[in-house]
Amino acid sequence: MFIKHRIILYPITVIVMLSFSKICYSQLPTFDLDQAYIILDQQNIDIKQARIQLLLSQQDRIDAKNSLLPTLSLGAGHNYNLGLAFDQIAGQLVTGNRWSNNANASVRMNATLFQGFTRSNQIKNALLDIESSELEISRLTKSLRLELLSLYFDAIVNQALHRSSLEQLNYSRAQLDQQQIQFDMGTKTLVDVSLAESQVATDELNVLVSRNTYESKTLDIQRLLDLPYTDSLILATPLFELMPAELSRSLAVTNEPTIQQAQVRIKQAELGLKTAKNGYYPSLSFSSGYGTNYSSERNDYLTGQFMPFWNQVDQNKSLYLGLSLSMPIFDGFKTKSNINRAKLTLDLQKNELDKTLKDQEKILLMARQEYNRSHKEYQVVQTQSLSLKKSFEAMKERYEIGMASSMDYSKALLDYNISEFNLIRAKYNVLYNQEILKVLTDY
């Protein structure tokens, strides 16, 4: 009786477990391309490092502004001397085997009034570095999105191929079972069974390859998005919605970071030329100080008695102001060489901008051509797949009534399977090239 209950409960338990696993699987988190872009912007390590570089550039701008401020310092000292010494504060020679001491304190201030526009150019250069760092984040984000697109569509293509391979494998196994039964009945030959077994092996290999490729691509996506490898990753299949042909032709490069970076480098080169010319300008600086001192040998000149500490602090006060002018006369043609080098650097950056414009124009043109090619290829493959499907169904009917050989049937089945795979690849290839156009044009 107990065994009977176990036999009844076992299939029920299996069904419940399968249903529960299906529910759990359906509750696993999935994300589409838009969510993947958000995770990429938030968690990618390269983008995080680029943002840190931006913060460093902003700190450089703060430092460049702070360099315009004067410097203020406080100095103090106290010295002891035994024996012979000349006391500058008292203005006398100290002799004998005795101790003498003196002390001083002062506040000093230094400021550069003019240095050939060097510091103002440093501020401008720091601002350009900030702009360049911001553009580098945009350029890196666009580059990583293109990389993510490639991995994402490779993954979902192999995911679709895996599902299709499983369906074909189930069909091939059913055909093998049918061929085996008919062989046992004597209506089919060993050749028919062998061809069915070969088709099953081929489909099993397709299932294995597509599954391994899918898992490999999902690992690459997790690395790119900085996700734990232990997490399950389910990619949402994008809807097959094509943009109008007029829109795909009208898309153009706007706010391309690579082009803007080349323009910023030209501005930096122009600023470098101005900085090189600073070698011909004079520099003017201002310095000031206020202080006092004390000596154990200081006497009052009127009374001849030792002057107390606080009296010395009051009597020994000093204030000085100073201007310093430095005029370059000859530096061994160093400034002239720097100017020539800066001019050549500016010419290089202008040529680099022209090259970048041409390259970006070519990239967009090739992306459009690839999208149009993939769109036409999808239409052709779709027509071919429908034709091969009809041909296979007709060949299947002929084979079942004995009017076609097993070789013809196997060839028709193989052609149909290949067309199914080609249709899947062509379909997602259109979407992939469409998404590339969107990323390139910030659509």
C-alpha positions as CSV (number, residue, x, y, z in Angstrom):
1,M,0.0,0.0,0.0
2,F,2.8,2.4,0.9
3,I,4.6,1.6,-2.4
4,K,1.4,2.3,-4.3
5,H,1.1,5.7,-2.6
6,R,4.7,6.5,-3.5
7,I,4.1,5.6,-7.1
8,I,1.1,7.9,-7.2
9,L,2.8,10.8,-5.4
10,Y,6.1,10.7,-7.3
11,P,4.8,12.1,-10.6
12,I,2.8,14.7,-8.7
13,T,5.9,15.8,-6.9
14,V,7.9,16.0,-10.1
15,I,5.2,18.1,-11.7
16,V,5.1,20.5,-8.7
17,M,8.9,20.8,-8.7
18,L,8.9,21.6,-12.4
19,S,6.2,24.1,-12.1
20,F,8.0,25.8,-9.1
21,S,11.2,25.9,-11.0
22,K,9.4,27.4,-14.0
23,I,7.9,30.1,-11.7
24,C,11.3,30.9,-10.2
25,Y,12.9,31.1,-13.6
26,S,10.3,33.5,-14.8
27,Q,11.0,35.7,-11.7
28,L,14.7,36.0,-12.5
29,P,15.6,39.6,-13.4
30,T,15.7,40.4,-17.1
31,F,17.0,43.6,-18.7
32,D,16.8,45.1,-22.2
33,L,19.3,47.3,-24.0
34,D,18.1,50.5,-22.3
35,Q,18.6,49.0,-18.9
36,A,22.0,47.6,-20.0
37,Y,23.0,51.1,-21.0
38,I,22.1,52.5,-17.6
39,I,24.1,49.7,-15.8
40,L,27.0,50.4,-18.2
41,D,27.0,54.1,-17.3
42,Q,26.8,53.4,-13.6
43,Q,29.1,50.4,-13.1
44,N,31.6,50.1,-15.9
45,I,35.2,50.4,-14.4
46,D,36.6,52.3,-17.4
47,I,33.8,55.0,-17.1
48,K,34.4,55.2,-13.4
49,Q,38.1,55.9,-14.0
50,A,37.3,58.5,-16.6
51,R,35.0,60.3,-14.1
52,I,37.9,60.2,-11.6
53,Q,40.1,61.8,-14.2
54,L,37.5,64.5,-14.7
55,L,37.6,65.2,-10.9
56,L,41.4,65.5,-11.2
57,S,41.0,68.0,-14.0
58,Q,38.6,70.0,-11.9
59,Q,41.2,70.0,-9.1
60,D,43.8,71.3,-11.5
61,R,41.6,74.2,-12.4
62,I,41.2,75.1,-8.7
63,D,45.0,74.9,-8.3
64,A,45.5,77.1,-11.3
65,K,43.2,79.7,-9.9
66,N,44.8,79.5,-6.5
67,S,48.2,80.2,-8.0
68,L,47.0,83.8,-8.6
69,L,46.8,84.4,-4.9
70,P,49.8,85.7,-2.9
71,T,51.7,83.6,-0.5
72,L,51.9,84.5,3.2
73,S,54.3,82.9,5.6
74,L,55.2,83.2,9.3
75,G,58.8,82.8,10.5
76,A,60.3,82.6,14.0
77,G,63.7,81.7,15.5
78,H,65.6,81.6,18.7
79,N,69.4,81.0,19.0
80,Y,71.8,80.4,21.9
81,N,75.5,81.1,21.6
82,L,78.4,80.4,24.0
83,G,81.6,82.5,23.8
84,L,82.7,84.9,21.0
85,A,79.9,86.1,18.7
86,F,78.8,89.2,17.0
87,D,75.3,90.3,17.9
88,Q,73.7,92.0,15.0
89,I,70.7,93.2,17.0
90,A,72.8,94.8,19.7
91,G,75.4,95.9,17.2
92,Q,78.4,94.7,19.3
93,L,80.9,91.9,19.8
94,V,80.1,89.5,22.6
95,T,83.3,88.2,24.3
96,G,84.0,86.0,27.3
97,N,82.9,82.6,28.4
98,R,79.2,83.3,28.7
99,W,75.9,82.6,27.0
100,S,74.1,85.0,24.7
101,N,70.8,84.6,22.9
102,N,68.6,86.3,20.3
103,A,65.2,85.7,18.8
104,N,63.2,87.0,15.8
105,A,59.7,86.7,14.3
106,S,58.3,88.0,11.0
107,V,55.4,87.7,8.6
108,R,56.3,87.6,4.8
109,M,54.2,88.1,1.7
110,N,55.1,87.4,-1.9
111,A,53.0,88.0,-5.0
112,T,53.7,87.7,-8.7
113,L,52.1,90.8,-10.4
114,F,53.0,89.8,-14.0
115,Q,54.6,86.8,-15.5
116,G,53.8,87.0,-19.2
117,F,50.2,85.7,-19.0
118,T,51.5,82.3,-17.9
119,R,49.1,81.9,-15.0
120,S,46.0,83.0,-16.9
121,N,47.0,80.6,-19.7
122,Q,47.2,77.8,-17.1
123,I,43.6,78.5,-16.0
124,K,42.5,78.4,-19.6
125,N,44.4,75.2,-20.2
126,A,42.8,73.7,-17.1
127,L,39.3,74.6,-18.4
128,L,40.2,72.9,-21.7
129,D,41.4,69.8,-19.8
130,I,38.0,69.6,-18.0
131,E,36.2,69.9,-21.4
132,S,38.5,67.2,-22.8
133,S,37.8,64.9,-19.8
134,E,34.0,65.3,-20.2
135,L,34.3,64.5,-23.9
136,E,36.5,61.5,-23.1
137,I,33.6,60.1,-20.9
138,S,31.2,60.6,-23.8
139,R,33.6,59.0,-26.3
140,L,34.3,56.1,-23.9
141,T,30.6,55.6,-23.3
142,K,29.8,55.5,-27.0
143,S,32.6,53.1,-27.6
144,L,31.5,50.8,-24.8
145,R,27.9,50.9,-26.0
146,L,29.0,49.7,-29.4
147,E,31.0,46.9,-27.7
148,L,27.9,46.0,-25.6
149,L,25.7,45.9,-28.7
150,S,28.0,43.4,-30.3
151,L,28.0,41.1,-27.2
152,Y,24.3,41.6,-26.6
153,F,23.2,40.6,-30.1
154,D,25.7,37.8,-30.3
155,A,24.1,36.4,-27.1
156,I,20.5,36.8,-28.2
157,V,21.2,35.4,-31.6
158,N,22.8,32.2,-30.1
159,Q,19.9,32.2,-27.6
160,A,17.4,32.1,-30.5
161,L,19.6,29.5,-32.3
162,H,19.6,27.4,-29.2
163,R,15.8,27.4,-29.1
164,S,15.5,26.6,-32.7
165,S,18.2,23.8,-32.4
166,L,16.2,22.3,-29.6
167,E,13.0,22.2,-31.7
168,Q,14.9,20.7,-34.6
169,L,16.5,18.2,-32.3
170,N,13.1,17.1,-30.9
171,Y,11.8,16.8,-34.4
172,S,14.9,14.8,-35.5
173,R,14.6,12.4,-32.6
174,A,10.9,11.9,-33.4
175,Q,11.9,11.1,-37.0
176,L,14.6,8.7,-35.8
177,D,12.1,6.9,-33.6
178,Q,9.7,6.7,-36.6
179,Q,12.4,5.5,-38.9
180,Q,13.4,2.8,-36.4
181,I,9.9,1.6,-36.1
182,Q,9.5,1.4,-39.9
183,F,12.9,-0.3,-40.1
184,D,11.7,-3.0,-37.7
185,M,8.6,-3.4,-39.8
186,G,10.7,-3.7,-42.9
187,T,9.4,-0.7,-44.7
188,K,12.6,1.4,-44.3
189,T,16.2,0.5,-44.8
190,L,19.3,0.8,-42.7
191,V,20.3,3.8,-44.8
192,D,17.2,5.7,-43.7
193,V,18.0,5.0,-40.0
194,S,21.6,6.0,-40.4
195,L,20.7,9.3,-42.1
196,A,18.2,10.0,-39.2
197,E,20.9,9.2,-36.6
198,S,23.3,11.6,-38.4
199,Q,20.7,14.4,-38.4
200,V,20.2,13.9,-34.6
201,A,23.9,14.1,-34.0
202,T,24.1,17.3,-36.1
203,D,21.3,18.9,-34.2
204,E,22.8,17.9,-30.9
205,L,26.0,19.6,-31.9
206,N,24.1,22.7,-32.9
207,V,22.5,22.8,-29.5
208,L,25.8,22.4,-27.7
209,V,27.6,25.1,-29.8
210,S,24.8,27.7,-29.5
211,R,24.5,27.1,-25.8
212,N,28.2,27.5,-25.1
213,T,28.5,30.6,-27.3
214,Y,25.5,32.1,-25.5
215,E,27.1,31.5,-22.1
216,S,30.4,32.9,-23.2
217,K,28.8,36.1,-24.5
218,T,26.8,36.6,-21.3
219,L,30.0,36.3,-19.3
220,D,31.6,39.0,-21.4
221,I,28.5,41.2,-20.8
222,Q,28.8,40.6,-17.1
223,R,32.5,41.7,-17.2
224,L,31.6,44.8,-19.2
225,L,28.8,45.8,-16.9
226,D,30.8,44.8,-13.8
227,L,28.2,42.3,-12.6
228,P,28.9,39.3,-10.4
229,Y,29.6,36.2,-12.4
230,T,27.4,34.2,-10.0
231,D,24.3,36.2,-10.9
232,S,21.9,34.7,-13.5
233,L,21.7,36.9,-16.6
234,I,18.5,36.9,-18.8
235,L,18.6,39.1,-21.9
236,A,15.3,40.4,-23.2
237,T,14.8,39.9,-26.9
238,P,14.2,43.3,-28.6
239,L,11.1,43.9,-30.6
240,F,11.5,43.6,-34.3
241,E,10.7,47.2,-35.2
242,L,12.6,48.8,-38.1
243,M,13.0,52.5,-38.5
244,P,11.6,54.1,-41.7
245,A,14.0,54.2,-44.6
246,E,13.8,58.0,-44.8
247,L,14.9,58.3,-41.2
248,S,17.9,56.0,-41.6
249,R,19.0,58.1,-44.6
250,S,18.6,61.4,-42.7
251,L,20.6,60.4,-39.5
252,A,23.8,62.3,-39.2
253,V,26.6,62.6,-36.8
254,T,25.8,65.2,-34.1
255,N,28.0,66.2,-31.2
256,E,30.5,63.5,-32.0
257,P,33.0,63.4,-29.0
258,T,35.9,62.4,-31.1
259,I,35.5,65.4,-33.3
260,Q,35.0,67.7,-30.4
261,Q,38.1,66.3,-28.7
262,A,40.1,67.1,-31.8
263,Q,38.7,70.7,-31.7
264,V,39.7,71.0,-28.0
265,R,43.2,69.8,-28.8
266,I,43.5,72.6,-31.4
267,K,42.5,75.1,-28.8
268,Q,45.1,73.7,-26.4
269,A,47.8,73.9,-29.2
270,E,46.8,77.6,-29.8
271,L,47.1,78.2,-26.1
272,G,50.5,76.4,-26.1
273,L,51.7,78.8,-28.8
274,K,50.7,81.8,-26.6
275,T,52.5,80.2,-23.6
276,A,55.6,79.7,-25.7
277,K,55.6,83.5,-26.5
278,N,55.6,84.3,-22.8
279,G,59.4,83.8,-22.8
280,Y,59.7,87.3,-24.4
281,Y,57.8,89.0,-21.6
282,P,59.3,90.4,-18.4
283,S,58.1,89.3,-15.0
284,L,57.3,91.6,-12.0
285,S,56.9,90.4,-8.4
286,F,56.1,92.1,-5.1
287,S,57.4,91.2,-1.7
288,S,56.7,92.5,1.8
289,G,57.6,91.6,5.4
290,Y,56.9,92.8,8.9
291,G,58.8,91.5,11.9
292,T,60.7,92.2,15.1
293,N,63.6,90.7,17.1
294,Y,65.2,90.4,20.6
295,S,68.7,90.1,21.9
296,S,70.1,89.4,25.4
297,E,72.8,91.9,24.7
298,R,70.6,94.8,23.7
299,N,71.0,97.9,25.9
300,D,69.2,101.2,25.9
301,Y,71.6,103.8,24.3
302,L,70.4,106.6,26.6
303,T,70.6,104.8,30.0
304,G,73.1,102.1,29.1
305,Q,71.0,99.5,30.9
306,F,69.6,96.2,29.5
307,M,66.4,96.8,27.4
308,P,63.5,94.5,28.6
309,F,61.9,92.0,26.2
310,W,58.7,93.8,25.4
311,N,60.5,97.1,24.9
312,Q,62.8,95.4,22.4
313,V,59.8,93.9,20.6
314,D,58.4,97.4,20.3
315,Q,61.7,99.2,19.4
316,N,63.0,96.5,17.0
317,K,60.0,96.4,14.6
318,S,60.7,96.5,10.9
319,L,58.7,96.7,7.7
320,Y,59.9,96.3,4.2
321,L,58.3,96.5,0.7
322,G,60.0,95.4,-2.5
323,L,59.4,95.2,-6.2
324,S,61.4,92.8,-8.5
325,L,61.6,93.1,-12.2
326,S,63.2,90.5,-14.5
327,M,63.7,91.2,-18.2
328,P,64.8,88.4,-20.5
329,I,67.6,89.4,-22.9
330,F,69.0,86.2,-24.3
331,D,68.1,82.6,-23.6
332,G,70.0,80.7,-26.3
333,F,67.0,80.8,-28.7
334,K,65.1,78.6,-26.3
335,T,61.9,80.7,-26.6
336,K,62.2,80.8,-30.4
337,S,62.5,77.0,-30.5
338,N,59.5,76.6,-28.3
339,I,57.4,78.9,-30.5
340,N,58.4,76.9,-33.7
341,R,57.6,73.6,-31.9
342,A,54.2,75.0,-30.8
343,K,53.4,76.1,-34.4
344,L,54.1,72.6,-35.7
345,T,52.0,71.1,-32.9
346,L,49.1,73.3,-34.0
347,D,49.5,72.3,-37.6
348,L,49.4,68.6,-36.5
349,Q,46.2,69.1,-34.5
350,K,44.5,70.8,-37.4
351,N,45.4,67.9,-39.7
352,E,44.2,65.5,-37.1
353,L,40.9,67.3,-37.0
354,D,40.5,66.9,-40.8
355,K,41.4,63.2,-40.5
356,T,38.9,62.7,-37.7
357,L,36.1,64.3,-39.7
358,K,36.9,62.1,-42.7
359,D,37.0,59.0,-40.5
360,Q,33.7,59.7,-38.7
361,E,32.0,60.4,-42.1
362,K,33.3,57.1,-43.4
363,I,32.1,55.2,-40.3
364,L,28.6,56.6,-40.6
365,L,28.5,55.9,-44.3
366,M,29.6,52.3,-43.8
367,A,27.0,51.9,-41.0
368,R,24.3,53.1,-43.3
369,Q,25.5,50.8,-46.1
370,E,25.6,47.8,-43.7
371,Y,22.1,48.6,-42.4
372,N,20.7,48.7,-45.9
373,R,22.6,45.6,-46.9
374,S,21.4,43.6,-43.9
375,H,17.8,44.9,-44.5
376,K,17.8,43.6,-48.1
377,E,19.5,40.4,-47.0
378,Y,16.8,39.8,-44.5
379,Q,14.1,40.2,-47.1
380,V,15.9,37.7,-49.4
381,V,16.6,35.2,-46.7
382,Q,13.0,35.4,-45.6
383,T,11.7,34.7,-49.1
384,Q,14.3,31.8,-49.4
385,S,13.2,30.4,-46.0
386,L,9.5,30.3,-47.0
387,S,10.4,28.6,-50.3
388,L,12.6,26.0,-48.6
389,K,9.9,25.4,-46.1
390,K,7.4,24.6,-48.8
391,S,9.9,22.5,-50.6
392,F,10.6,20.5,-47.4
393,E,6.9,19.9,-46.7
394,A,6.4,18.7,-50.3
395,M,9.5,16.5,-50.0
396,K,8.2,15.1,-46.7
397,E,4.9,14.1,-48.3
398,R,6.7,12.5,-51.2
399,Y,9.0,10.6,-48.8
400,E,6.2,9.3,-46.7
401,I,4.4,7.8,-49.7
402,G,7.7,6.4,-51.0
403,M,8.1,8.7,-54.0
404,A,11.4,10.2,-52.7
405,S,14.6,8.7,-51.4
406,S,16.0,9.2,-47.9
407,M,18.9,11.1,-49.4
408,D,16.6,13.7,-51.0
409,Y,14.6,14.0,-47.8
410,S,17.7,14.5,-45.7
411,K,19.0,17.1,-48.1
412,A,15.7,19.0,-48.0
413,L,15.6,18.9,-44.2
414,L,19.2,20.1,-44.0
415,D,18.5,23.0,-46.4
416,Y,15.4,24.0,-44.4
417,N,17.3,23.9,-41.1
418,I,20.1,26.0,-42.5
419,S,17.6,28.5,-43.8
420,E,16.0,28.8,-40.4
421,F,19.4,29.6,-38.9
422,N,20.2,32.1,-41.6
423,L,16.8,33.8,-41.1
424,I,17.5,34.2,-37.3
425,R,20.9,35.7,-38.0
426,A,19.6,38.0,-40.7
427,K,16.7,39.2,-38.5
428,Y,18.9,40.2,-35.6
429,N,21.6,41.5,-37.9
430,V,19.2,44.1,-39.1
431,L,18.3,45.1,-35.5
432,Y,22.0,45.2,-34.6
433,N,23.0,47.5,-37.5
434,Q,20.0,49.7,-36.7
435,E,21.1,50.1,-33.1
436,I,24.6,50.9,-34.2
437,L,23.2,53.8,-36.3
438,K,21.3,55.0,-33.2
439,V,24.4,55.0,-31.1
440,L,26.6,56.7,-33.7
441,T,24.0,59.5,-34.3
442,D,22.8,59.8,-30.7
443,Y,19.3,59.1,-31.9
